[in-house]
């Protein structure tokens, strides 16, 4: 049940939810859902909030990562999906495995 639910981070009320696409599989769809508006680029705040929710890193480390990447990509107004796609490989080791990788024992 979703009606009357609130975001656990910003406490904004919402009426609809959907699964967040895997950033490794569909960066454009991921960006579209993470965006707080109808714009083509994610800002620092949007990108940082989304990554804090999904990475196994302290919040300060995520903020540093986003700041560094925004500066490196010269994303003053935000990062487009193509730029974020270049960031994904650096995130890989900090992302939880949802596929059960490494859980099978083969001896």
TIMI-2910 file (N, C-alpha, C, CB; in pm, 1 decimal, decimal comma, always signed):
<rs>
+----------+----------+----------+----------+----------+----------+----------+----------+----------+----------+----------+----------+------+
!      n_x !      n_y !      n_z !     ca_x !     ca_y !     ca_z !      c_x !      c_y !      c_z !     cb_x !     cb_y !     cb_z ! resn !
+----------+----------+----------+----------+----------+----------+----------+----------+----------+----------+----------+----------+------+
!    +84,6 !   -118,0 !     +0,0 !     +0,0 !     +0,0 !     +0,0 !    +88,2 !   +123,0 !     +0,0 !    -95,7 !     +0,5 !   +121,3 !  Unk !
!    +60,3 !   +216,6 !    -89,7 !   +145,9 !   +332,6 !   -108,0 !    +79,3 !   +461,8 !    -64,8 !   +187,7 !   +343,0 !   -251,2 !  Unk !
!    -49,9 !   +471,6 !    -74,1 !   -118,2 !   +597,6 !    -47,9 !    -77,0 !   +657,1 !    +85,9 !   -268,6 !   +577,5 !    -51,4 !  Unk !
!    -38,8 !   +781,7 !    +82,4 !     +0,5 !   +850,5 !   +204,4 !   +141,5 !   +820,2 !   +250,2 !    -93,3 !   +816,0 !   +312,4 !  Unk !
!   +219,8 !   +752,4 !   +168,3 !   +356,3 !   +717,8 !   +207,1 !   +446,8 !   +840,4 !   +197,2 !   +410,6 !   +603,5 !   +118,7 !  Unk !
!   +556,9 !   +835,7 !   +271,5 !   +654,6 !   +944,8 !   +271,3 !   +792,5 !   +890,0 !   +237,3 !   +657,2 !  +1017,1 !   +408,4 !  Unk !
!   +869,9 !   +970,6 !   +165,5 !  +1007,5 !   +933,6 !   +133,4 !  +1086,9 !   +925,0 !   +263,0 !  +1072,2 !  +1036,0 !    +34,9 !  Unk !
!  +1164,0 !   +818,1 !   +281,7 !  +1240,6 !   +804,6 !   +405,4 !  +1354,9 !   +905,1 !   +417,2 !  +1295,6 !   +665,6 !   +415,5 !  Unk !
!  +1398,4 !   +963,3 !   +305,6 !  +1507,6 !  +1060,3 !   +311,8 !  +1458,1 !  +1203,1 !   +328,1 !  +1592,3 !  +1050,3 !   +187,6 !  Unk !
!  +1367,9 !  +1245,3 !   +239,1 !  +1326,9 !  +1386,3 !   +239,3 !  +1188,9 !  +1408,1 !   +301,7 !  +1326,9 !  +1439,7 !    +97,5 !  Unk !
!  +1119,1 !  +1300,9 !   +333,0 !   +987,2 !  +1302,6 !   +396,5 !   +876,4 !  +1360,7 !   +308,5 !   +994,7 !  +1380,7 !   +523,8 !  Unk !
!   +900,7 !  +1376,2 !   +179,0 !   +798,6 !  +1424,4 !    +87,3 !   +696,5 !  +1312,8 !    +65,8 !   +861,4 !  +1470,4 !    -48,2 !  Unk !
!   +571,3 !  +1350,9 !    +63,1 !   +461,9 !  +1255,5 !    +44,6 !   +457,2 !  +1210,9 !   -101,8 !   +325,8 !  +1318,2 !    +87,5 !  Unk !
!   +430,1 !  +1082,7 !   -126,0 !   +415,6 !  +1034,0 !   -262,2 !   +298,6 !   +937,7 !   -271,7 !   +544,4 !   +966,3 !   -309,4 !  Unk !
!   +247,8 !   +921,9 !   -392,7 !   +131,5 !   +836,5 !   -414,6 !   +162,7 !   +718,3 !   -505,3 !    +18,4 !   +917,4 !   -473,7 !  Unk !
!   +276,9 !   +719,5 !   -569,1 !   +311,8 !   +614,2 !   -663,2 !   +457,8 !   +576,3 !   -643,2 !   +285,8 !   +658,8 !   -809,3 !  Unk !
!   +489,0 !   +450,6 !   -665,3 !   +627,6 !   +407,3 !   -657,2 !   +654,8 !   +307,9 !   -768,8 !   +658,7 !   +344,9 !   -519,0 !  Unk !
!   +781,9 !   +293,2 !   -801,8 !   +822,7 !   +194,0 !   -900,9 !   +964,6 !   +150,4 !   -868,5 !   +813,2 !   +251,0 !  -1046,4 !  Unk !
!   +999,2 !    +34,4 !   -915,8 !  +1133,5 !    -17,9 !   -890,9 !  +1236,0 !    +66,7 !   -965,7 !  +1143,8 !   -166,9 !   -933,7 !  Unk !
!  +1346,6 !    +93,0 !   -900,6 !  +1455,0 !   +168,2 !   -963,0 !  +1531,8 !    +74,4 !  -1055,4 !  +1549,5 !   +231,2 !   -855,6 !  Unk !
!  +1545,0 !   +110,6 !  -1182,9 !  +1619,1 !    +24,0 !  -1274,7 !  +1764,3 !     +8,6 !  -1230,7 !  +1613,0 !    +79,7 !  -1417,3 !  Unk !
!  +1825,5 !    -99,2 !  -1269,5 !  +1966,4 !   -122,5 !  -1239,8 !  +2048,9 !    -20,7 !  -1317,4 !  +2009,0 !   -268,7 !  -1275,8 !  Unk !
!  +2126,1 !    +59,6 !  -1247,2 !  +2206,4 !   +164,3 !  -1310,5 !  +2307,3 !   +105,1 !  -1409,4 !  +2279,8 !   +246,6 !  -1203,7 !  Unk !
!  +2348,5 !    -19,4 !  -1386,1 !  +2444,3 !    -83,7 !  -1476,7 !  +2377,4 !   -126,8 !  -1606,6 !  +2509,0 !   -204,7 !  -1408,7 !  Unk !
!  +2247,1 !   -150,8 !  -1603,3 !  +2174,0 !   -200,5 !  -1719,5 !  +2108,6 !    -90,0 !  -1801,8 !  +2069,0 !   -297,8 !  -1675,0 !  Unk !
!  +2052,8 !    +11,3 !  -1736,1 !  +1978,1 !   +115,9 !  -1806,5 !  +1997,2 !   +250,3 !  -1735,8 !  +1827,2 !    +79,7 !  -1814,7 !  Unk !
!  +2107,5 !   +315,7 !  -1767,3 !  +2142,3 !   +442,7 !  -1702,8 !  +2036,5 !   +549,5 !  -1730,5 !  +2279,9 !   +491,2 !  -1751,2 !  Unk !
!  +1987,8 !   +556,3 !  -1853,5 !  +1889,8 !   +659,1 !  -1888,9 !  +1761,6 !   +645,1 !  -1807,5 !  +1857,7 !   +652,1 !  -2037,8 !  Unk !
!  +1711,1 !   +522,7 !  -1792,3 !  +1589,1 !   +499,9 !  -1713,7 !  +1615,0 !   +529,9 !  -1566,1 !  +1539,2 !   +354,1 !  -1731,0 !  Unk !
!  +1733,1 !   +493,5 !  -1517,7 !  +1770,8 !   +521,5 !  -1379,2 !  +1770,1 !   +672,0 !  -1355,3 !  +1910,1 !   +461,8 !  -1346,5 !  Unk !
!  +1832,3 !   +746,5 !  -1445,1 !  +1838,8 !   +892,8 !  -1432,6 !  +1699,3 !   +954,9 !  -1436,6 !  +1925,7 !   +952,3 !  -1544,6 !  Unk !
!  +1614,6 !   +903,1 !  -1523,5 !  +1479,4 !   +955,3 !  -1536,8 !  +1401,1 !   +941,9 !  -1406,3 !  +1406,2 !   +883,4 !  -1649,2 !  Unk !
!  +1415,1 !   +828,7 !  -1339,5 !  +1343,5 !   +808,7 !  -1213,3 !  +1405,7 !   +884,6 !  -1096,6 !  +1338,7 !   +661,9 !  -1180,3 !  Unk !
!  +1535,8 !   +903,9 !  -1099,7 !  +1605,0 !   +972,3 !   -990,7 !  +1586,7 !  +1123,6 !   -999,3 !  +1753,9 !   +937,4 !   -992,4 !  Unk !
!  +1566,2 !  +1174,1 !  -1119,4 !  +1550,0 !  +1317,7 !  -1140,5 !  +1428,3 !  +1370,4 !  -1065,6 !  +1537,5 !  +1348,7 !  -1289,9 !  Unk !
!  +1445,5 !  +1482,4 !   -999,0 !  +1334,7 !  +1542,9 !   -925,3 !  +1251,1 !  +1634,5 !  -1013,9 !  +1387,6 !  +1620,9 !   -805,8 !  Unk !
!  +1291,6 !  +1650,6 !  -1136,8 !  +1218,0 !  +1735,1 !  -1231,1 !  +1223,9 !  +1674,8 !  -1369,1 !  +1274,0 !  +1878,2 !  -1233,0 !  Unk !
!  +1171,5 !  +1746,3 !  -1463,4 !  +1171,8 !  +1698,9 !  -1601,4 !  +1290,1 !  +1758,9 !  -1676,4 !  +1039,0 !  +1734,7 !  -1672,1 !  Unk !
!  +1408,3 !  +1730,5 !  -1629,9 !  +1525,7 !  +1784,6 !  -1696,9 !  +1616,3 !  +1672,1 !  -1743,9 !  +1602,2 !  +1879,2 !  -1603,9 !  Unk !
!  +1707,4 !  +1706,9 !  -1831,9 !  +1793,6 !  +1606,7 !  -1894,0 !  +1914,9 !  +1569,6 !  -1810,0 !  +1839,4 !  +1656,0 !  -2026,9 !  Unk !
!  +1944,1 !  +1647,4 !  -1707,2 !  +2064,9 !  +1623,5 !  -1628,7 !  +2032,1 !  +1615,8 !  -1480,0 !  +2168,6 !  +1733,8 !  -1654,4 !  Unk !
!  +2107,8 !  +1534,1 !  -1408,2 !  +2092,6 !  +1524,3 !  -1262,5 !  +2186,5 !  +1623,1 !  -1196,2 !  +2121,0 !  +1379,7 !  -1212,3 !  Unk !
!  +2136,0 !  +1693,6 !  -1097,8 !  +2217,8 !  +1784,5 !  -1019,8 !  +2293,3 !  +1709,4 !   -910,7 !  +2131,7 !  +1894,5 !   -958,8 !  Unk !
!  +2383,5 !  +1778,9 !   -844,3 !  +2462,5 !  +1719,0 !   -735,8 !  +2373,5 !  +1657,2 !   -629,4 !  +2553,7 !  +1823,6 !   -672,1 !  Unk !
!  +2272,6 !  +1731,8 !   -588,9 !  +2185,6 !  +1686,9 !   -480,4 !  +2110,1 !  +1559,5 !   -518,4 !  +2086,6 !  +1797,2 !   -443,1 !  Unk !
!  +2054,8 !  +1556,4 !   -639,9 !  +1980,0 !  +1438,2 !   -685,7 !  +2070,7 !  +1316,1 !   -695,4 !  +1914,5 !  +1465,4 !   -822,2 !  Unk !
!  +2186,0 !  +1334,8 !   -759,0 !  +2279,3 !  +1223,7 !   -776,3 !  +2330,1 !  +1174,2 !   -641,5 !  +2397,1 !  +1265,9 !   -864,9 !  Unk !
!  +2364,8 !  +1265,9 !   -554,8 !  +2416,2 !  +1229,3 !   -423,2 !  +2310,6 !  +1153,5 !   -341,5 !  +2461,9 !  +1355,0 !   -347,2 !  Unk !
!  +2188,0 !  +1201,9 !   -340,7 !  +2081,6 !  +1136,4 !   -263,9 !  +2055,7 !   +994,6 !   -314,6 !  +1952,5 !  +1218,9 !   -270,9 !  Unk !
!  +2051,8 !   +978,2 !   -445,8 !  +2025,8 !   +845,7 !   -503,1 !  +2139,4 !   +749,3 !   -470,8 !  +2006,6 !   +855,5 !   -655,3 !  Unk !
!  +2263,5 !   +795,5 !   -484,6 !  +2377,5 !   +707,7 !   -458,5 !  +2391,2 !   +674,6 !   -310,2 !  +2505,7 !   +772,3 !   -508,8 !  Unk !
!  +2358,0 !   +769,1 !   -221,9 !  +2362,4 !   +741,0 !    -77,6 !  +2265,4 !   +628,8 !    -42,9 !  +2328,8 !   +868,1 !     +4,3 !  Unk !
!  +2152,7 !   +625,3 !   -111,7 !  +2051,4 !   +523,4 !    -83,8 !  +2090,9 !   +386,0 !   -135,5 !  +1919,5 !   +563,9 !   -144,5 !  Unk !
!  +2180,0 !   +380,1 !   -233,5 !  +2208,7 !   +250,1 !   -293,5 !  +2350,6 !   +197,7 !   -275,9 !  +2179,8 !   +257,2 !   -435,7 !  Unk !
!  +2444,8 !   +280,7 !   -234,4 !  +2583,5 !   +235,4 !   -221,6 !  +2618,7 !   +200,4 !    -78,2 !  +2678,6 !   +341,8 !   -272,9 !  Unk !
!  +2711,4 !   +107,8 !    -64,4 !  +2762,4 !    +72,2 !    +68,2 !  +2883,5 !   +159,8 !    +98,6 !  +2799,8 !    -79,9 !    +76,0 !  Unk !
!  +2857,2 !   +288,0 !   +115,4 !  +2960,2 !   +386,2 !   +147,3 !  +2903,8 !   +485,2 !   +247,6 !  +3010,3 !   +459,2 !    +19,6 !  Unk !
!  +2989,0 !   +542,6 !   +332,5 !  +2941,3 !   +648,5 !   +421,7 !  +2893,8 !   +768,4 !   +338,7 !  +3053,3 !   +691,5 !   +521,2 !  Unk !
!  +2799,2 !   +842,9 !   +392,4 !  +2742,3 !   +957,7 !   +321,1 !  +2850,0 !  +1056,2 !   +275,7 !  +2641,1 !  +1029,3 !   +409,8 !  Unk !
!  +2946,7 !  +1083,8 !   +361,5 !  +3053,3 !  +1177,0 !   +325,9 !  +3135,3 !  +1129,6 !   +206,8 !  +3144,0 !  +1198,6 !   +444,0 !  Unk !
!  +3157,2 !  +1000,0 !   +198,2 !  +3232,5 !   +943,5 !    +85,8 !  +3154,6 !   +956,3 !    -44,6 !  +3266,2 !   +796,2 !   +112,5 !  Unk !
!  +3023,2 !   +938,2 !    -35,8 !  +2940,0 !   +952,7 !   -155,2 !  +2942,4 !  +1098,2 !   -201,8 !  +2794,2 !   +906,7 !   -127,1 !  Unk !
!  +2931,5 !  +1191,0 !   -108,0 !  +2934,8 !  +1333,0 !   -143,9 !  +3067,6 !  +1370,3 !   -208,9 !  +2910,8 !  +1420,0 !    -19,9 !  Unk !
!  +3177,9 !  +1318,7 !   -156,0 !  +3309,1 !  +1344,5 !   -215,0 !  +3317,6 !  +1286,1 !   -355,0 !  +3420,1 !  +1286,7 !   -126,9 !  Unk !
!  +3267,6 !  +1165,9 !   -371,3 !  +3266,9 !  +1101,1 !   -502,5 !  +3188,5 !  +1184,1 !   -604,0 !  +3207,1 !   +959,8 !   -492,2 !  Unk !
!  +3070,7 !  +1229,1 !   -564,9 !  +2986,7 !  +1308,8 !   -655,1 !  +3054,0 !  +1441,5 !   -687,8 !  +2848,1 !  +1333,7 !   -592,5 !  Unk !
!  +3108,1 !  +1509,1 !   -587,0 !  +3177,0 !  +1637,5 !   -610,1 !  +3293,6 !  +1619,4 !   -706,6 !  +3227,8 !  +1697,2 !   -476,6 !  Unk !
!  +3373,7 !  +1516,1 !   -683,8 !  +3489,1 !  +1489,1 !   -769,3 !  +3445,0 !  +1461,0 !   -911,6 !  +3570,1 !  +1371,3 !   -715,0 !  Unk !
!  +3340,9 !  +1377,9 !   -925,7 !  +3295,5 !  +1341,9 !  -1059,5 !  +3233,0 !  +1462,1 !  -1130,9 !  +3194,7 !  +1226,5 !  -1052,0 !  Unk !
!  +3156,7 !  +1543,0 !  -1059,4 !  +3095,8 !  +1661,6 !  -1121,2 !  +3204,1 !  +1758,2 !  -1168,7 !  +3000,6 !  +1732,7 !  -1021,4 !  Unk !
!  +3307,1 !  +1776,6 !  -1086,5 !  +3417,2 !  +1864,8 !  -1125,7 !  +3491,9 !  +1809,2 !  -1246,0 !  +3514,0 !  +1884,9 !  -1008,8 !  Unk !
!  +3519,7 !  +1680,4 !  -1243,2 !  +3594,3 !  +1615,4 !  -1351,0 !  +3515,8 !  +1618,5 !  -1481,7 !  +3627,8 !  +1470,6 !  -1313,2 !  Unk !
!  +3385,2 !  +1597,9 !  -1473,5 !  +3300,9 !  +1595,4 !  -1593,4 !  +3253,3 !  +1735,2 !  -1632,7 !  +3180,5 !  +1504,4 !  -1570,8 !  Unk !
!  +3293,1 !  +1834,8 !  -1554,4 !  +3249,9 !  +1972,8 !  -1575,7 !  +3098,5 !  +1980,8 !  -1583,5 !  +3312,5 !  +2030,0 !  -1703,4 !  Unk !
!  +3035,0 !  +1915,1 !  -1488,1 !  +2888,4 !  +1910,6 !  -1484,2 !  +2831,4 !  +2021,8 !  -1399,0 !  +2840,8 !  +1776,6 !  -1431,5 !  Unk !
!  +2859,0 !  +2145,1 !  -1436,6 !  +2811,5 !  +2259,1 !  -1359,3 !  +2661,5 !  +2259,2 !  -1338,5 !  +2852,0 !  +2385,6 !  -1426,2 !  Unk !
!  +2585,4 !  +2233,3 !  -1444,8 !  +2440,2 !  +2232,4 !  -1435,7 !  +2385,5 !  +2093,2 !  -1408,4 !  +2380,0 !  +2286,9 !  -1562,8 !  Unk !
!  +2472,8 !  +1994,5 !  -1403,9 !  +2430,2 !  +1858,1 !  -1379,1 !  +2495,0 !  +1761,7 !  -1475,9 !  +2280,1 !  +1847,4 !  -1388,0 !  Unk !
!  +2474,6 !  +1636,2 !  -1449,3 !  +2532,1 !  +1531,8 !  -1534,2 !  +2422,7 !  +1462,6 !  -1613,9 !  +2609,7 !  +1429,1 !  -1449,5 !  Unk !
!  +2447,3 !  +1445,1 !  -1739,5 !  +2355,3 !  +1372,2 !  -1826,9 !  +2384,8 !  +1222,8 !  -1813,9 !  +2368,7 !  +1419,7 !  -1976,3 !  Unk !
!  +2295,3 !  +1141,1 !  -1864,0 !  +2307,5 !   +995,1 !  -1853,9 !  +2440,2 !   +944,9 !  -1910,6 !  +2191,5 !   +927,4 !  -1926,9 !  Unk !
!  +2488,5 !  +1004,2 !  -2019,9 !  +2614,3 !   +959,8 !  -2080,7 !  +2731,6 !   +978,7 !  -1985,3 !  +2640,3 !  +1035,8 !  -2211,2 !  Unk !
!  +2732,3 !  +1088,7 !  -1910,3 !  +2839,2 !  +1112,3 !  -1812,5 !  +2827,2 !  +1019,1 !  -1693,1 !  +2837,0 !  +1257,2 !  -1765,1 !  Unk !
!  +2704,8 !   +994,3 !  -1650,1 !  +2682,6 !   +904,8 !  -1536,6 !  +2721,9 !   +761,9 !  -1574,0 !  +2534,7 !   +910,1 !  -1491,0 !  Unk !
!  +2699,8 !   +724,0 !  -1699,1 !  +2738,9 !   +591,0 !  -1745,4 !  +2888,7 !   +569,4 !  -1729,5 !  +2698,2 !   +571,2 !  -1891,6 !  Unk !
!  +2967,5 !   +674,6 !  -1743,2 !  +3112,7 !   +663,9 !  -1725,9 !  +3149,9 !   +647,5 !  -1578,4 !  +3182,5 !   +787,8 !  -1784,2 !  Unk !
!  +3062,8 !   +690,3 !  -1489,5 !  +3085,1 !   +678,7 !  -1345,4 !  +3052,3 !   +538,6 !  -1294,5 !  +3001,3 !   +782,0 !  -1270,5 !  Unk !
!  +2960,9 !   +469,6 !  -1360,0 !  +2910,8 !   +339,4 !  -1313,4 !  +3021,5 !   +237,9 !  -1283,4 !  +2817,7 !   +281,6 !  -1416,6 !  Unk !
!  +3122,2 !   +219,9 !  -1369,0 !  +3226,2 !   +121,6 !  -1336,4 !  +3297,5 !   +150,0 !  -1203,2 !  +3328,4 !   +117,5 !  -1448,0 !  Unk !
!  +3311,2 !   +276,2 !  -1168,6 !  +3375,6 !   +312,2 !  -1041,8 !  +3285,9 !   +279,5 !   -922,1 !  +3411,5 !   +461,5 !  -1041,0 !  Unk !
!  +3157,8 !   +265,8 !   -944,7 !  +3062,5 !   +236,5 !   -836,8 !  +3048,5 !    +88,1 !   -809,1 !  +2927,4 !   +293,6 !   -870,5 !  Unk !
!  +3082,1 !     +6,3 !   -907,4 !  +3056,3 !   -136,6 !   -902,0 !  +3090,2 !   -206,2 !   -771,9 !  +3129,5 !   -200,8 !  -1008,0 !  Unk !
!  +3207,4 !   -183,4 !   -719,7 !  +3247,3 !   -256,8 !   -598,3 !  +3175,1 !   -208,4 !   -472,5 !  +3397,0 !   -244,2 !   -577,7 !  Unk !
!  +3107,7 !    -94,1 !   -482,1 !  +3034,8 !    -40,2 !   -366,7 !  +2885,6 !    -69,0 !   -373,0 !  +3056,7 !   +108,9 !   -356,8 !  Unk !
!  +2844,1 !   -136,7 !   -480,3 !  +2702,9 !   -166,8 !   -495,6 !  +2672,4 !   -306,0 !   -441,9 !  +2661,1 !   -155,6 !   -642,6 !  Unk !
!  +2561,4 !   -319,4 !   -369,8 !  +2525,8 !   -452,9 !   -320,4 !  +2490,0 !   -544,5 !   -436,1 !  +2408,5 !   -444,8 !   -221,0 !  Unk !
!  +2521,4 !   -669,7 !   -421,2 !  +2489,8 !   -768,8 !   -523,6 !  +2347,9 !   -817,8 !   -500,1 !  +2591,3 !   -887,5 !   -521,7 !  Unk !
!  +2263,6 !   -800,3 !   -598,8 !  +2125,5 !   -845,3 !   -587,1 !  +2103,7 !   -978,5 !   -656,8 !  +2031,5 !   -741,2 !   -644,2 !  Unk !
!  +2205,4 !  -1025,4 !   -726,3 !  +2190,1 !  -1148,8 !   -803,5 !  +2241,7 !  -1270,6 !   -728,2 !  +2262,5 !  -1136,5 !   -936,1 !  Unk !
!  +2296,0 !  -1251,2 !   -610,2 !  +2347,0 !  -1364,3 !   -534,8 !  +2485,9 !  -1407,5 !   -581,2 !  +2251,4 !  -1480,1 !   -545,7 !  Unk !
!  +2557,7 !  -1316,4 !   -648,7 !  +2692,0 !  -1348,9 !   -694,2 !  +2780,0 !  -1389,4 !   -576,9 !  +2753,6 !  -1230,4 !   -768,5 !  Unk !
!  +2858,5 !  -1488,2 !   -597,8 !  +2952,1 !  -1531,5 !   -494,8 !  +2889,8 !  -1617,5 !   -387,6 !  +3014,4 !  -1413,7 !   -431,6 !  Unk !
!  +2758,6 !  -1641,5 !   -396,4 !  +2694,3 !  -1720,3 !   -293,0 !  +2695,2 !  -1869,2 !   -323,0 !  +2553,6 !  -1673,7 !   -274,3 !  Unk !
!  +2726,1 !  -1904,9 !   -447,4 !  +2729,5 !  -2046,7 !   -478,0 !  +2869,0 !  -2101,8 !   -452,9 !  +2686,6 !  -2072,1 !   -623,0 !  Unk !
!  +2872,3 !  -2219,3 !   -397,0 !  +3003,2 !  -2280,3 !   -370,1 !  +3026,5 !  -2391,6 !   -471,6 !  +3011,3 !  -2335,9 !   -223,2 !  Unk !
!  +3134,7 !  -2377,5 !   -545,8 !  +3165,3 !  -2478,4 !   -646,6 !  +3302,9 !  -2537,1 !   -618,4 !  +3159,3 !  -2418,2 !   -789,5 !  Unk !
!  +3302,4 !  -2655,9 !   -560,7 !  +3429,8 !  -2721,6 !   -530,9 !  +3434,6 !  -2851,5 !   -601,7 !  +3449,9 !  -2742,2 !   -381,1 !  Unk !
+----------+----------+----------+----------+----------+----------+----------+----------+----------+----------+----------+----------+------+
</rs>
